[in-house]
Amino acid sequence: MLNYIIKKFFSGLLLLAGLLALTFFMVRLSPGNPAAIGYDPMKSPDSMTRLEKAWGLDQPLHVQFSAWMSGLLQGDLGRSYANNLPVADIMKQAIPNTLLLTIPALLLQIIAGTLLGLVQIVYHHRFADRFISAVTLVLYAIPAFWLALALVMLFSQTWHIFPSSQMQSFAWQEMSFWQKVGDRLWRLVLPVLSMSLASLGVTSRYIRNGLADMMKKTFITAARARGLSEKRIIYNHALRNALIPVITVTGQHFPALISSSVVIELIFSWPGMGRLMVLSSFARDYPVIIACTFLMAVFVIIGTLLADILTALADPRIRL
């Protein structure tokens, strides 16, 4: 098992290194000059040249990459071109906000998807099974950004139930602790639903199909012969063996949630890494763009690695 984990870990490191190099050179070779943002035509004409020199943009690309990697290995992500703040300080504010969206969305996807899959297998080939299959298929086909806009139009603009944007109310400073908790949870509803509704359909289908195959196994027939009820057979015997595909698909959906947070955070004005990456792209803030890509890649690799480890623990044959 240890060898399996070590192999997965080093393959993740190689993937991360390749992604970093590709992102760095693609960003640096893209059109535009970050120094043009700080250029003031009323000042000296060579002010742009001085900015390029101060930021190291006048150096060859391989020298810039070596300097950035050297700083990264020392825990230095550089300084933002847009506001001259350390990138690490900017990311410390954005990372918790992104995790505040993605973790509840992932938990909702797993729990709701598993429950829906159980309902489908209990009422196999009946109306509830067909209805849930149709609804989850439609949700899976809808893009996350369209679903987010539809939820805002319905629950915010039409019914005025949930707020349409921002992470906290304007009166946040005057609220008590529990009022702040309630306000934050209330504002999480729409973005979390936008991120998780499409994915839970996949989880429910994995559970349903896995249980449907499991119910045909010999040990299930033996359990029926012992007189066990159908629900007890499903919950106590079949479900545990059908959870392996769910672990796998969860590891696949965590990267999808991280990537969808880019659009969702922009729609709901949520100050996370996704929104920060988009705004930094408009400003050509290279250090922030690369740092966001790096940290998102780290989250994706960690999620995939954990899914592989849990799957191997659940099914030892995978390690072979």
N, C-alpha and C positions, 0 to 999 in steps of 0.2 A: 504493500500500500504506500509506503514511504517513497519508493522509487517512482510509483505512478504520480504522486503529488509533485515530486522534484521535476519530472519530465514536463508536466503541465505548467509548472511555475516558470521554467526556463523557456518554454515555447511562448508563454505570455510575455516574458521580457523581450524576446526577439521580435515579437509582433509589435510591442510598444516602441522599441527602438526604430523599427522600420517606419512606423506611422509618424513618429516624431520627425525623422529625417524628411519624409515625403511632405508633411505639413509645413515644415520650416521653409523648404525650397519653393513649394507652391505659393506660399504667402509672399515670400520675398520677391518672386518673379512675377507676381501679379501686377497689372498696370497701376500707376499712381505712385505718389511720393508722400510718405507720412510727414516729411518736413514742410510740405506745402501748407499743412494745417496751421502750423505755428508761424508761418511767414507773414510779416507785416510790411506791406509796400511802402509805408511811411518811414520805415527805419532803413538801415543800411542795406544795399542790394545784396550783399553777401551774407545776410542773416540766415537764409536757407542753407547755404553752404556750411555755416557754423553749426546749425542744428544737425545736419547730416553727419558732421564730424563728431559732434558730442554724442550722438546715438550710435556711432560706429557704422553708419550706412555707407560710408565711403570705402569701407574695406571690402575685399573679395568675399563672395558668399561662403566659401569654405572657412575663412577666418571668422566670419560672423557666427557660423554654426558651431565652430570649436569654442568660441567665447561663450555662447549661450549654453552649450552642454557643460562646460566647466563650471559656470554659475549654477546650473541645475544640480549637479552633483554635490555642490556645497549648500544646497537649499535656497539658492537665490534665483528667483524667476524674473529678475530684471525690474525695470520701472516703466510705468505706463507713459506712452507718448502724449496721451490726451490730457492727463491731469497731473503728471509728474509724481505719482504716488507709487510706492512699492506694489508690484503686482500681487505679492503674497498677501498684503493687507486687503486688497480688493477682493481676492478670492476667498479670504476668510469670512467676508460678509456674504458672498454669493453662494458658496457651497452649502451651508445649512439650509438656505431657502430652497435650493433645488432638491436636496434630500427630503425636505419637508413635503414636497409634492410627490416625488417618485416612490418613497417607501410606503405611504398610505395607499397610493395607486396600485403598487405591487401586491400589498396585502389584500386589498379589496378584490383584485383580479383573482388571486389564488382562492380566497375564501368563498366569494360569490360564484366563481367558476366551478369549484368543487361541489358546492351545494346544488347548483343547477344540473351538473352532471349526475349527481345522485338522484335528483328528482326525475331526470330523464330515464335513468335505468330502472327506477322503481315503477314508473308508468311507461315502460318500454312499448313502443309502437301504439301508444294511445295519444289522445289529443294533447296532453301536457307535453309529451315528448316532441311531437311535431311542431307545436307552437313555439317552444323554447328554441328548437333548432332553427326555425324560420327567423325568429327575432335576433338570435345571436349571429346568424349569417348576414342579416342586413346590417347589424352594427359593425361587423368585421369589414364589410365592404365600404363603409362610410369613412372618408378621411378624418383624421383627428381634428384638424383645424376647422373643417365644416361642422363637425359635431359640436365643437366648442362654441362656434358662432351661433349655432341653432339653440344651444342651451342658454346662451346669453340673451338671445332674442325672446325665448320663451319664459325663462324663470327670472330674468332681470328686467327686461324692457317691457314685457307684457304683464306679468303677474307681480313684479316687484318683490320677489321672495328673497333672492340672493343678490349680493352686490356684483357688479359686472367687472370690476377691476380693483387693483391695489391690494396689498397684503395686510393693511391695517386701516382702521378708521382715522378720520382727522382728529377725533377727540381721544386718541390713543393714550396720550400722556396723562389725561385726567381720569382714566379708568382704573378700577381696582384690579388685582391679580386675576380673579376669576372672570371678570368682565373681559379682560384681555384674552384669556384662554377661549372664552366663548366667541369673541369676535374673530379670532384667528381661525378657529374651527369652522365658523360660518362662512368665512371667505375661502376656505379650502374646498368646499363642496363641489362647486362647478369645475374648477381646474382638475381636481382628482377624478371626477366622473368623466371628464373629457379624455383623460389619459387612460382610464382603465376599462371603459365600457366596451371598446372594440376588442381588447385583448382577452377579456373574460370569456368571450364566446369560444376562443381557441381552447382555453383551459377546460371549459365544460365539454367540448367535443372530445378532447383527449381522455377525460374521465369517463365519459359515456362509452366511447369505443373501447377503451381499455377494460372497463367493467363488462361490456358485452362479450368481449373475447374471453375474459376470465371466467364468466359464468358457464362457459362450455368446457372448462377443465375438469379433469377426473376428480380432483379433491373437492370440488364444488358438488359434483354428483354424489360423492360419498357423504358430504355434510347433509345433503337433502335426504339421503337414505337413513341418516341418524335421526331424522325428524325435526331438524332445526328449521325455524321460520325463515322465509325468504329475506326479510329485512336483516335478521341477525347474520345470515350468510353474507349479505352484501357488506354490512358494516364491519363485521369481525374477521372475515376471511378474504373476500375479494378486494376490498378497498385498499388494503395495505399493499397488495401486489400491483395494483393499478396506479399507485402513486409515482412510480418510477418515471413514466412519461411526463407527469406533471412537473417533477423536479427538472427534467431536461428542458421543457418548454418555458419554465420560469427563468432558467439561465439565459434562454434566448430572448425573452421578453424584457429583461432588465435593460439590455442595451437599447431596445426599441423605446422603452420609456424615457431613457436618458436623452435619446435623439429627439423624441417627440416633445420633450420639455422645451426645446428651442422655440417651437411655434407656440406652444401653450403659454409659456411665460410671456411671450410678446403680446399675445391676444389679451391676457389678463393683467398686463403690466406688473408681472411678478418679478421682483429683483433677484433672479437667480443666474446661474451660469449661462443658460440658453439665451436669455435676453441680453446679458452682458456681451456674449459672443456676437450677436447680431449688431448691436450698437457699436462695438469695437470694430467690426468689419466696415461699417460706414465711415468710421473715423480713421481707418487704416492703422489701428493701434496694434502693431505686430506682436509685442510681448504679451498682451492680454489674449489675443486670438490664439496664440500658440499655447499659452498656459491653460486656457479653457479646453482646447483640444486634448492636451496632455492629461488633464485631470479627468475628463470624460472618458478617455481611453483607459485610464487606470480603473475607474469604476466598472467599465464594461468588462475588462479582463478579470477583475476580482469577482464580479458576479458570475462570469462563465466558469472560472476556476472553482468557486464554491459549488456551483451546480454539478460540475464534473465529479468533485469529491463526494458530494452527497449521493449522486447516482452510483458511484463505485461502492460506497458503503452499503447502499440498498441492494445492489446486485453485484456480488463479487466477480461474476463472469466478465464484467466490463473491464476489470483490471487486466485480464488476460489478453 
